[in-house]
Amino acid sequence: MKIGVNCGHTVSGTTGSGALGYLNESNETRNIGYKVMEMLRGSGHTVVDCTNDKAVSVNDNLQKIVKIANAQKLDLLISIHLNAGGGRGCECYTYGGKKLDEAVNICSQLESLGFNPRGVKDGSQLYVLKKTTAKAILIEVCFVDNEEDAKLYNKIGASKIAEVICNAIVDDDVTIIKNKIGLADETIKYLQNYKYGSELIRKIANAVK
């Protein structure tokens, strides 16, 4: 797949930067996001960095993100954020609240790390989801202003969070193959362990979509 990854907001301390609390959103979205990019490339995917570090306003930041994403023929855009506002846990937003396999998988993977599951929600009002032509998911990993979330985040670390997000996206190809053509788990496991397995799985998934 050709996947765009956006590390949410501009860099910390600049116009359009993220929320602050026990965690710094702008810093952590980059700690997670750049690791996600590295891992996805390692899985054989083409990755486009859709991060915008500097902007004159919040709207300018959002417009620049969408411009980068729409200039590419992406299969998927992932925008990584940390939440704020007094809640606790992880959630994903999609246009129309569509239960995309990748979004459901991401929520499940983050829940497996101990984050409170808040599910897949309607993000139709969010600029990036509304304006991006590709399928898009906005991830809210946890709440920067919740002490429990922050402690859990720091205990797990950005690299592990990036790993499960990456796994959720890569595993979606496996889900498609299972649902569409009913390959046995043993066959899928063999493909995953094969030298060119990731590429083969991706090609099969794309062929049967």
PALO-155760 format. One record per atom (N, C-alpha, C): x, y, z; residue in three letters. Coordinates in pm, whole numbers, padded with zeros to 5 digits, always signed. Each point is the difference from the previous one (the first is absolute). Last residue first. Layout:
XYZALA/...
END
This chain:
-00974-00709-00325LYS/-00081+00106+00063LYS/-00125+00029-00084LYS/+00378-00312-00096VAL/-00133-00050+00035VAL/-00089+00105+00064VAL/+00460+00081-00146ALA/-00066-00067-00112ALA/-00144-00040+00032ALA/+00293+00191+00330ASN/-00039+00102-00099ASN/-00080-00063-00114ASN/+00184-00291+00323ALA/-00106+00083+00060ALA/-00050+00104-00099ALA/+00370-00263-00127ILE/-00122-00081+00004ILE/-00117+00082+00053ILE/+00423+00202+00006LYS/-00049-00015-00138LYS/-00129-00082-00005LYS/+00220+00051+00418ARG/-00054+00128-00045ARG/-00059-00011-00140ARG/+00225-00373+00177ILE/-00125+00022+00071ILE/-00067+00129-00048ILE/+00431-00094-00164LEU/-00100-00091-00057LEU/-00137+00021+00065LEU/+00367+00240+00173GLU/-00034+00049-00134GLU/-00108-00087-00064GLU/+00174-00134+00414SER/-00077+00124+00016SER/-00046+00054-00135SER/+00290-00388+00009GLY/-00137-00022+00044GLY/-00085+00124+00009GLY/+00472-00148-00140TYR/-00077+00103-00070TYR/-00148-00005+00038TYR/+00298-00300+00219LYS/+00085+00117-00024LYS/-00077+00115-00063LYS/-00269-00346+00306TYR/+00073-00010-00126TYR/+00074+00131-00026TYR/-00310-00072+00363ASN/+00138-00039+00031ASN/+00088-00011-00125ASN/-00468+00102-00028GLN/+00061+00104+00084GLN/+00146-00029+00029GLN/-00260-00322-00234LEU/+00026+00117-00083LEU/+00071+00110+00079LEU/-00145-00380+00235TYR/+00109-00037-00091TYR/+00038+00120-00086TYR/-00375+00046+00273LYS/+00122+00001+00081LYS/+00121-00034-00086LYS/-00420-00035-00199ILE/+00034+00140+00022ILE/+00129+00012+00080ILE/-00177-00428-00061THR/+00049+00053-00128THR/+00044+00144+00015THR/-00203-00207+00369GLU/+00132-00060-00024GLU/+00062+00053-00129GLU/-00445+00122+00117ASP/+00099+00070+00082ASP/+00141-00053-00025ASP/-00356-00042-00399ALA/+00018-00053+00135ALA/+00108+00077+00074ALA/-00315+00212-00395LEU/+00126-00071+00021LEU/+00012-00045+00145LEU/-00380+00235-00263GLY/-00001-00106+00100GLY/+00128-00080+00015GLY/-00167+00400-00277ILE/+00030-00129-00065ILE/+00021-00115+00098ILE/-00149+00454+00136LYS/-00035-00009-00142LYS/+00021-00139-00059LYS/+00110+00121+00462ASN/-00142+00020-00024ASN/-00041-00027-00145ASN/+00462-00030+00137LYS/-00081-00097+00075LYS/-00148+00010-00038LYS/+00297+00318-00180ILE/+00023-00132-00059ILE/-00086-00105+00069ILE/-00005+00435+00180ILE/-00064-00002-00131ILE/+00012-00138-00064ILE/+00230+00078+00404THR/-00144-00006+00021THR/-00075-00010-00132THR/+00464+00071-00012VAL/-00030-00137+00040VAL/-00151-00018+00020VAL/+00159+00429-00083ASP/+00012-00080-00122ASP/-00035-00146+00029ASP/+00029+00294+00362ASP/-00125+00017-00073ASP/+00001-00078-00132ASP/+00378+00039+00298ASP/-00089-00114+00023ASP/-00132+00012-00074ASP/+00312+00360-00002VAL/+00052-00112-00078VAL/-00093-00120+00012VAL/-00103+00373+00265ILE/-00014+00034-00142ILE/+00043-00117-00087ILE/+00052-00037+00466ALA/-00143+00010-00031ALA/-00024+00028-00147ALA/+00442+00002+00170ASN/-00054-00136-00009ASN/-00147+00000-00037ASN/+00207+00415+00086CYS/+00051-00059-00124CYS/-00058-00140-00020CYS/-00091+00205+00404ILE/-00071+00071-00107ILE/+00040-00058-00135ILE/+00227-00156+00375VAL/-00135-00058-00007VAL/-00085+00071-00105VAL/+00444+00158+00071GLU/+00002-00140-00046GLU/-00141-00056-00013GLU/+00071+00429+00191ALA/+00019+00001-00146ALA/-00008-00140-00057ALA/-00003+00037+00461ILE/-00127+00050-00053ILE/+00006+00005-00153ILE/+00392-00110+00226LYS/-00096-00110+00008LYS/-00135+00042-00056LYS/+00335+00331+00026SER/+00038-00104-00097SER/-00099-00117+00000SER/-00036+00366+00316ALA/-00046+00033-00135ALA/+00029-00111-00100ALA/-00074-00106+00534GLY/+00095+00064-00090GLY/-00052+00016-00142GLY/-00151-00188+00470ILE/+00002-00078-00125ILE/+00106+00054-00096ILE/-00073+00230+00409LYS/+00043-00137+00032LYS/+00016-00083-00128LYS/-00175+00438-00029ASN/+00144+00003+00029ASN/+00055-00139+00032ASN/-00467+00043-00069TYR/+00073+00035-00123TYR/+00150-00005+00024TYR/-00280-00051+00371LEU/-00002-00119-00084LEU/+00079+00023-00128LEU/-00056+00366+00285LYS/+00086-00101+00065LYS/+00008-00126-00085LYS/-00296+00336-00141ALA/+00139+00043-00017ALA/+00097-00101+00061ALA/-00466-00065+00058ASP/+00039-00021-00139ASP/+00148+00033-00021ASP/-00181+00096+00421GLU/+00008-00145-00021GLU/+00045-00033-00142GLU/-00084+00454+00113GLU/+00123-00051+00062GLU/+00017-00150-00021GLU/-00239+00367-00321ASN/-00041-00104+00093ASN/+00124-00068+00056ASN/-00008+00340-00348ASP/-00034+00061+00129ASP/-00057-00101+00099ASP/+00125-00107-00456VAL/+00120+00062+00059VAL/-00027+00056+00139VAL/-00242-00427-00257PHE/-00023+00140+00040PHE/+00123+00057+00070PHE/-00016-00389-00407CYS/-00038+00012+00141CYS/-00018+00148+00031CYS/+00039-00165-00456VAL/+00062-00110+00075VAL/-00045-00002+00146VAL/-00223+00154-00467GLU/+00025+00068+00128GLU/+00051-00109+00096GLU/-00042+00046-00571ILE/+00017-00078+00122ILE/+00023+00094+00118ILE/-00228+00002-00523LEU/+00067+00083+00100LEU/+00001-00077+00131LEU/-00050-00133-00555ILE/-00030-00030+00141ILE/+00079+00095+00088ILE/-00175-00084-00565ALA/+00080+00065+00105ALA/-00050-00036+00139ALA/-00006-00083-00588LYS/-00053-00051+00126LYS/+00088+00051+00113LYS/+00033+00307-00421ALA/+00025-00141+00035ALA/-00078-00038+00125ALA/-00005+00450-00155THR/-00069-00086-00098THR/+00017-00148+00032THR/-00017+00440+00341THR/+00094-00094-00061THR/-00076-00095-00093THR/-00222+00335+00276LYS/+00060+00051-00124LYS/+00096-00096-00069LYS/-00241-00085+00425LYS/-00100+00052-00094LYS/+00060+00032-00137LYS/+00269-00139+00371LEU/-00084-00111-00044LEU/-00100+00044-00107LEU/+00278+00328+00195VAL/+00084-00096-00072VAL/-00084-00118-00051VAL/-00215+00336+00270TYR/+00043+00049-00131TYR/+00076-00106-00079TYR/-00392-00104+00356LEU/+00144+00025+00008LEU/+00056+00026-00139LEU/-00458-00131+00107GLN/+00022+00143+00018GLN/+00148+00036+00003GLN/-00162-00454-00029SER/-00035+00071-00123SER/+00027+00150+00009SER/+00073-00419+00294GLY/+00087+00117-00009GLY/-00028+00083-00124GLY/-00214-00416+00344ASP/-00024+00082-00119ASP/+00087+00125+00004ASP/+00153-00468+00249LYS/-00100+00107+00009LYS/-00008+00078-00131LYS/+00181-00488+00275VAL/+00010+00076-00125VAL/-00115+00100-00004VAL/+00205-00191+00484GLY/-00061-00040-00126GLY/+00030+00088-00120GLY/+00142-00030+00487ARG/-00109+00094-00024ARG/-00061-00019-00140ARG/+00329-00273+00406PRO/-00050+00006-00138PRO/-00120+00094-00014PRO/+00449-00004+00339ASN/-00145-00011+00003ASN/-00056+00013-00142ASN/+00502-00186+00088PHE/-00075+00125-00012PHE/-00150-00027-00004PHE/+00365-00336+00015GLY/-00056+00046+00126GLY/-00077+00130-00006GLY/+00205-00294-00351LEU/+00108+00058+00080LEU/-00049+00053+00134LEU/-00298-00172-00329SER/+00081-00112+00049SER/+00118+00047+00084SER/-00278+00312-00227GLU/-00068-00055+00118GLU/+00083-00113+00061GLU/+00143+00177-00405LEU/+00028+00094+00110LEU/-00067-00046+00129LEU/-00087-00251-00389GLN/+00142-00012+00036GLN/+00035+00093+00116GLN/-00434+00026-00184SER/+00019-00127+00071SER/+00144-00018+00047SER/-00108+00374-00270CYS/-00062+00012+00133CYS/+00022-00126+00083CYS/+00144-00013-00446ILE/+00083+00092+00078ILE/-00056+00014+00142ILE/-00251-00250-00312ASN/+00122-00070+00041ASN/+00088+00087+00088ASN/-00382+00192-00194VAL/-00040-00097+00103VAL/+00122-00073+00053VAL/+00072+00285-00361ALA/-00035+00077+00119ALA/-00039-00092+00116ALA/+00087-00192-00425GLU/+00124+00053+00059GLU/-00029+00075+00130GLU/-00365-00161-00258ASP/+00074-00109+00064ASP/+00124+00051+00071ASP/-00420+00323-00052LEU/+00105-00053-00086LEU/+00079-00107+00074LEU/-00464+00242+00076LYS/+00082-00096+00074LYS/+00103-00066-00093LYS/-00243+00506-00020LYS/+00005-00132-00063LYS/+00097-00090+00075LYS/-00160+00478+00064GLY/+00008-00101+00105GLY/+00007-00141-00054GLY/+00004+00424-00251GLY/-00128-00067+00016GLY/-00002-00105+00109GLY/+00469+00112-00130TYR/-00108+00079-00061TYR/-00130-00080+00007TYR/+00354-00085+00383THR/-00005-00020-00144THR/-00113+00086-00055THR/+00326-00085+00485TYR/-00104+00071-00074TYR/+00012-00032-00148TYR/+00150-00238+00511CYS/+00032+00033-00139CYS/-00119+00073-00061CYS/+00225-00099+00534GLU/-00111-00003-00095GLU/+00051+00033-00139GLU/+00146-00104+00576CYS/+00033+00012-00142CYS/-00127-00003-00085CYS/+00087+00165+00551GLY/+00000-00112-00093GLY/+00025+00038-00145GLY/-00228+00316+00389ARG/+00105-00100+00020ARG/-00013-00108-00107ARG/-00152+00566+00108GLY/-00038-00140-00015GLY/+00115-00093+00031GLY/+00005+00499-00008GLY/-00048-00063+00122GLY/-00044-00144-00011GLY/+00205+00321-00332GLY/-00137+00038+00033GLY/-00059-00078+00115GLY/+00377-00115-00419ALA/-00006+00086+00119ALA/-00147+00031+00028ALA/+00360-00361-00325ASN/-00122+00071+00031ASN/+00016+00093+00121ASN/+00342-00179-00410LEU/-00032-00031+00138LEU/-00112+00093+00040LEU/+00160-00198-00516HIS/-00023+00106+00099HIS/-00003-00059+00140HIS/+00096-00110-00574ILE/+00024-00041+00139ILE/-00012+00119+00095ILE/-00172-00188-00513SER/+00038+00122+00070SER/+00006-00030+00150SER/+00002-00275-00506ILE/-00010-00012+00145ILE/+00048+00131+00062ILE/-00187-00197-00511LEU/+00068+00103+00078LEU/-00026-00024+00147LEU/-00015-00306-00497LEU/-00041+00025+00138LEU/+00081+00115+00058LEU/+00043-00138-00451ASP/-00103-00098+00034ASP/-00059+00031+00137ASP/+00231+00367-00356LEU/+00010-00082+00121LEU/-00111-00104+00006LEU/+00243+00335-00345LYS/-00110-00096-00014LYS/+00009-00100+00115LYS/+00166+00533+00004GLN/+00042-00139-00017GLN/-00124-00088-00020GLN/-00032+00460+00093ALA/+00094+00002-00112ALA/+00049-00141-00033ALA/-00281+00098+00376ASN/-00075-00007-00125ASN/+00088+00008-00123ASN/+00190+00037+00444ALA/-00068-00129-00015ALA/-00067-00014-00137ALA/+00204+00414+00119ILE/+00102-00105-00016ILE/-00068-00134-00030ILE/-00285+00355+00103LYS/+00065+00023-00130LYS/+00105-00106-00029LYS/-00211+00008+00423VAL/-00088-00053-00104VAL/+00062+00017-00138VAL/+00230+00189+00365ILE/-00005-00146+00015ILE/-00081-00062-00113ILE/+00007+00467+00030LYS/+00127-00052-00050LYS/+00006-00153+00009LYS/-00372+00230+00182GLN/-00001+00008-00146GLN/+00128-00058-00060GLN/-00033+00037+00469LEU/-00091-00103-00051LEU/-00001-00002-00152LEU/+00249+00341+00215ASN/+00058-00131+00028ASN/-00085-00111-00061ASN/-00170+00434-00014ASP/+00112-00013-00094ASP/+00067-00136+00017ASP/-00335+00120+00305ASN/-00056-00033-00131ASN/+00109-00020-00104ASN/+00129+00147+00427VAL/-00047-00139+00006VAL/-00055-00043-00135VAL/+00359+00380-00033SER/-00124-00016+00075SER/-00036-00149+00005SER/+00397+00148-00202VAL/-00034+00133+00052VAL/-00129-00005+00081VAL/+00382-00406-00058ALA/-00115+00059-00067ALA/-00029+00136+00063ALA/+00355-00480-00002LYS/-00017+00143+00025LYS/-00116+00054-00082LYS/+00119-00474+00001ASP/+00060+00047+00125ASP/-00026+00146+00032ASP/-00239-00440-00269ASN/+00032+00141-00022ASN/+00049+00060+00131ASN/-00067-00529-00247THR/+00014+00088+00117THR/+00032+00142-00045THR/-00063-00440-00242CYS/-00096+00109-00019CYS/+00001+00097+00118CYS/+00303-00414-00259ASP/-00004+00082+00121ASP/-00089+00122-00026ASP/-00004-00503-00231VAL/+00012+00143-00028VAL/-00014+00076+00131VAL/+00122-00541-00180VAL/-00046+00094+00103VAL/+00026+00143-00043VAL/-00054-00553-00177THR/+00049+00132-00040THR/-00060+00102+00097THR/+00093-00532+00128HIS/-00094+00100-00047HIS/+00073+00126-00046HIS/+00191-00412+00208GLY/-00015+00001-00145GLY/-00098+00100-00056GLY/+00168-00083+00461SER/-00098-00103-00037SER/-00028-00001-00149SER/+00287+00325+00199GLY/+00062-00130+00022GLY/-00091-00116-00035GLY/-00165+00438-00012ARG/+00096-00018-00110ARG/+00067-00137+00011ARG/-00277+00120+00350LEU/-00079-00028-00119LEU/+00090-00019-00122LEU/+00201+00132+00407MET/-00048-00139+00006MET/-00081-00037-00124MET/+00155+00448+00050GLU/+00114-00091-00013GLU/-00046-00146-00006GLU/-00323+00333+00088MET/+00049+00008-00138MET/+00113-00100-00025MET/-00158+00047+00439VAL/-00099-00069-00084VAL/+00046-00001-00145VAL/+00252+00251+00299LYS/+00025-00143+00020LYS/-00099-00083-00083LYS/-00054+00460+00010TYR/+00119-00031-00079TYR/+00040-00147+00016TYR/-00376+00162+00254GLY/-00020+00003-00145GLY/+00121-00039-00082GLY/+00002+00045+00491ILE/-00075-00115-00050ILE/+00004-00006-00152ILE/+00205+00366+00204ASN/+00067-00120+00051ASN/-00069-00127-00051ASN/-00204+00410-00095ARG/+00120-00022-00083ARG/+00079-00122+00047ARG/-00374+00138+00245THR/-00048-00044-00132THR/+00117-00026-00093THR/+00093+00175+00428GLU/-00031-00143+00000GLU/-00057-00048-00132GLU/+00106+00466+00071ASN/+00121-00084+00012ASN/-00033-00148-00016ASN/-00358+00309+00004SER/+00082+00016-00120SER/+00125-00087+00004SER/-00288+00010+00388GLU/-00056-00067-00117GLU/+00089+00008-00123GLU/+00127-00018+00521ASN/+00003+00104-00103ASN/-00044-00064-00131ASN/-00121-00136+00542LEU/+00073-00031-00122LEU/-00007+00119-00095LEU/-00207+00037+00404TYR/+00104-00090+00050TYR/+00090-00044-00116TYR/-00224+00384-00166GLY/-00049-00050+00127GLY/+00110-00080+00065GLY/-00167+00282-00497LEU/+00102-00020+00103LEU/-00067-00047+00128LEU/-00105+00013-00582ALA/-00039+00019+00139ALA/+00116-00030+00095ALA/+00129+00142-00509GLY/-00100-00082+00067GLY/-00022+00033+00146GLY/+00147+00349-00421SER/+00054-00116+00073SER/-00108-00064+00087SER/-00020+00407-00289GLY/-00059-00125-00045GLY/+00050-00123+00072GLY/+00314+00414+00000THR/-00142+00013-00031THR/-00055-00131-00056THR/+00420-00064+00312THR/-00030+00084-00116THR/-00151+00007-00021THR/+00222-00269+00342GLY/+00035+00140+00024GLY/-00027+00092-00117GLY/+00067-00520-00099SER/-00034+00058+00129SER/+00047+00145+00011SER/-00111-00196-00487VAL/+00094-00032+00107VAL/-00035+00079+00126VAL/-00414-00100-00307THR/+00134+00051-00029THR/+00093-00036+00116THR/-00434-00317-00107HIS/+00035+00135+00041HIS/+00140+00041-00048HIS/-00086-00526-00014GLY/-00094+00109+00019GLY/+00059+00129+00053GLY/+00192-00378-00325CYS/+00024+00024+00142CYS/-00075+00127+00035CYS/-00091-00350-00419ASN/+00009+00137+00048ASN/+00022+00001+00151ASN/+00039-00346-00462VAL/+00002+00010+00146VAL/+00020+00146+00038VAL/-00160-00337-00451GLY/+00043+00129+00051GLY/-00007-00001+00152GLY/+00049-00412-00387ILE/-00060+00052+00123ILE/+00060+00135+00037ILE/-00066-00414-00391LYS/+00064+00132+00009LYS/-00070+00074+00114LYS/+00062-00559-00076MET/-00084+00120+00000MET/+00087+00125+00000MET/
END
